[in-house]
Amino acid sequence: MIAVLQFGAASPALLRRLGDEGRLPNLEALRARGSAVELESPAEHFPASAYQTLYRGVEVGDHGLFYPFQWRAAEQRIALAAEFGAAPAIWERLGKEGRTSLAADPYE
């Protein structure tokens, strides 16, 4: 099983310190049974694209969603990012391949 836990806007240094202090026992138990990998993020230059990148499993240059409101050049107007076509979410791609996934998103 692969479980991906995403901590939006959490400081990796702070999580490590709190874990070392014994203040995150459940997270530390998960870390002890598995492995942790810090991912590079497009958030340095395109903060609002981080969620789309993780949801879709492709780079910001491939999904093109980098801000909630984006310029629609052909119509010379601003549009919601949801109106733009983008790569399907990673769980949709997994489902088409017959794979099972569980996505829990407390914000959505």
Secondary structure, DSSP 4 states (H G I P E B T S, - for coil): -------TT--HHHHHHHHHTTS-HHHHHHHHHS---PPP-GGGT-GGGHHHHHHHTS-HHHH---SSEEEEGGGTEEEEGGGS--PPPHHHHHHHTT-------TT-
